[in-house]
Amino acid sequence: MDRRTYLKTGTGLLAGGLVAGCTGGGSSGQSGESTTESGGSTESTTQAETTESVVPSTVTIGSDIPYRPFEYETTSGELKGFDVEIAEAIFAGQLGVDYEFQATSFDSIIPSLNNNNFRVIMSAMTINETRDQKVDFSDPYFTAYQTVIVRKGSSISSKSDLKGRPVGVQKGTTGANAAEELKSEFGGDLDLKKYDQINGAFQALINGQVDAVINDNTVNAEFANKRDDVVFLKGDGVAAESDQQAPPYLTLTIENYGIAFREDDDAFRKRVNEALAAIKENGTYDEIYSKYFAG
């Protein structure tokens, strides 16, 4: 049987999306959201950290789908993306357990995690102080920038030209936060249009309903590179002002993505961090990265 199975419930959620086969001897008949208490065990800490109480037999992952190239569904119904393959490498490859993706709106994804709807979040989520008050994050696994795309031939050629214009963002994202900061910089003179999913903002740009979209650079690039009528807004930004090598377009922020956990899930987070370090060390991370991102 194929180790990857993509299932949907009647409500359209990805209830068993891309389930990887268990490569170890994990217990069967346990859900990914089973209790995290081992119930009076006298095992040592090292032994306890290998049990179902810390690493479940199936890890349910909350994710905002689609969000190319991190998580998206193909025309044949298969779930793919950078986050999906990193999940495969961490959970199946290193921890030897199954995993499944559950589609969740990004603006409600943290409350859903804390309501025990899934065990972790992998959804190109930026680590920041506001979120860190509600969840705990893994070590960073990706660096991104908030950027601006516009229609080719637009009269917008610099950041200042955005003043007074309608700008599209996705609700609950750091792109929306960056747009709010830009609005403050402009003294309130920025017309923000917020969409449930980033594809709504992209479509609004093409239809002329917004003049620009602010979003993560890799996701903007995934959209813009497939079209000849959308380009990145040029200009210096925070990346150029930092010690990092700046990309050839305007950057509003520098951000790191992390896997989000409930605040009481430290032992599992430790195991995931160890697995993440292992795939970086053995070359798996670089192999996956090169599949999705040029350069």
N, C-alpha and C positions, 0 to 999 in steps of 0.2 A: 504493500500500500504506500502511496506517496506520503512522504513525511509532512507535506504541506497541504492542508485542507482548508478551504475557504468557505465558511458557512454563514448563512444569514437567518435571523429569526423572522417571524411573520411581520414584525414591526420595522424591519429593515436595518436593525442594528447588526454589527458584525460580531455576533455572539461567539463564534469560534473561529474568527478570522485568522488564517495562516497558522494553524496549529502545528507545531513541530513535534516530531516523535520523541519520546523520552529515551535518551541514550543510556540512562543509568537505571538503577533498580528502585525508582521512586514508587511509593505506595499507590495503589489504584483505588478508584472509587472515592477520591477526595476532590472537592472542587478547589479552584484557585483562591476562594475566599473563606477557606476553613479557618477555625479558631487558631489564634497564635499562641495559645497557652498549652504547655506540654503536660500539665496536670499532675504535679507531684513527682515528677521524674527525679531520680537521684543521679542521673548521668552527669559527667563533667561538662563544663562549658563547651569544650571542643566537640564532644560528642553531640551535645544538644543542638549545636549550630548546623549539623548535617541532617536534622530531622525535619519532618513536615511542619513543625511549629515555626521554623525559620524560613526554610525554602519550600514552598508548596509544590505539590506534584504538577500543578498547572498554574502559571502566573497569568492573571488577567490584566491586560494593559489598556488603559484609557487613552484614546487618541482622537484628534479632530481630523476626520478623513472626508474629502481629499485635501492634501496639502503637499503638492509636488515640490521637490522630489523626495520628500521625507516619508510620506505615506499616501498611497493612492491606489485605486482599484483599476485594473486593466479592463479592456472590453470583454475579456473572457471571464471576468469576475475574480481574478487573482489579486491578492494584496501584495504590493511591492513598495519599495522605497528604502532610503538610507536608514531610517529608524527601524524599519522592519528587519533589515539584514543585520543591524547591530543587535536587535533583540534576539535574532536567531543565534548569533555568535555568543552572546552572553548567556542566555537562558538554556538553549539546547546544547550549544557547543561547550560551554564552560561549566554550567551548573547541572547539566544533564536532566532537565525537566521540560515539560511541555509549556507552551505559552499560547495566548489567544488575544487578539485585538478586539476592543469594543469601541465602536464609534460613539463619540460624545462631543457635543458642542463646546468649543473652546472657552466661551465665557462662563460656562458652568462646570468646567472640568475639575477644578480644585474642590468645590463643594461635593461633587460626585465621588471623588477619591476619599474624602473625609467621611462620606456616608457609606463607605465600604462597598461601593459599586464595582470597584476593581482594586487591584493591589498596588499598581504603580501607574504613573503617567509617562508615556514616551510620545511627545507630540511637538518636537522642535521648540521646547519650552525654555525660555530665557530665565536664568537664575537672577533674581533681583530681591531687594530687601522686602518689598511688599509681599511677594509670594513666600519668601523665607519665613515670614511670621505665621504662615498657615501650613506649610509643608517643609520637609527636609529634602535636600537635593543630594544626588550623587556627585562625585567629582565631575568637572566639566568634560563633555565629550565632543563639543563642536563650537567654533567661533563664528559669529555672524555679525552683520552690520544692517542697520536700518537705512534703507535707500529709497529713492524716488524714481518712478518711471512715468513717462509722459508720452503722448502721441508724437510720432515723428513729424517734424515741421511745425510743431507747436511754438507759440511765441514765448513759452517758458524756457529760458536758457540759463537761469541761475536760481538759487534758493530764494532770493528776494522777490523774484517774479511770481512766486506762489502766493504772495500776499493777496487776499481777497478772493482767491480762487476756490472752487469746490474740489476737495481732495478726498479720495476714498481710502478707507482703512477697514480692517476686520475687527469686530468687537472683541474686547478683552485681551488684545495682543499688545506687545511692546511697540508695535508699529503705531497703534492707536495712541499709546502714551507719548511716543516721539512726536506725533502730530499735535497732540495737546500742548506739548512744550513749545512747538513751533508757533502754535496759535498764540500762546502767551508772549512769545518773542515778538510777534506781529501786533501786539496790543489787542488781541481778540479778533483780528481781521483775517480769519481763515474759516472757510465753510466746510466743516467736517461731515462727511457722509459715511455712516458706519453700517457694515454689512455682517450678516451672520457667518458667512464664509468668504474667504479671499477671492474665490471665483466670481462672486457677486461684484466685488470692487473692480476686478479685471474687466468684466463685461460692461460695467458702467463706464470705464475708461474708453473702451472701444466704441460704445454708443454715444459718447460725448456728454454723458451725464455728470462725469467728473473730469477734471483736467489733469489729474495726477493721482498716483497711488503710492502710499508709503507702506513699505513692508520689508521683510527680510530679503537680503541681497540674493540668496540662492533661489528663493521661490520667485522673486521678481525675474531673475535671469531665466529660470525654467519657462516662464511665460513669454518674456520678451524675445528670447532666442529663437522661438518658433514662429515669430511674426516679423514682417518687414515694416510694420507701421508703429512699433513701440520701441522706445530707446530709454536708456538710463539718463537721468539728469546729471550733467557734469558739474564739477566743482570740488574744491577742497572741503574737508570736513574733519571730524574727530579722528578718523584713522590717520589722515595726513599729519595731524598735530601730535600724534602719539609716536611711540618708537616702532610701531608695526609698519610693515610694508603696506602702503595704502592701495586699495583697488582703484581703477581708473574712472571713478565716478564719485558723486557726492555721498558722504556717509554721515548720518545724523547721530549714530550711536555705535559702540562696540559692545557685543554681548556674547555670553557663553551659555550654551544649552546644557541642561542636566536632566536626569531622570528624577521625577518627583515621587516621594514616599510620604506616608503618614508619619507624624512626628513620633509615634511610639514604635516605629519599625526599624530601629537602629541595627539590630543583628542582621536582618535581611539586607539592609543598605550596605553594611560592611561586606557581605558576601558578593553583592553586585559590584561594588567598587573594586574588589579583588579580581573579579572576572573581567571588568573593564580594563584594568591595568594589564591583565594577561593578554587580551586581544591586541592591545597597543604594542606590547612587547614582542609578540610572536608574528606580527606583520598582518594579521587578519584585518585590523582596523584600516590600515593603509590600503589594502586590497579593496575593501568595500568603498572607501572614500574615492578611490580613483575611478570606480564605476559610475559615480554620480556627479563628480565635480572635476572640471578641467583644471589643470595647472597645479 
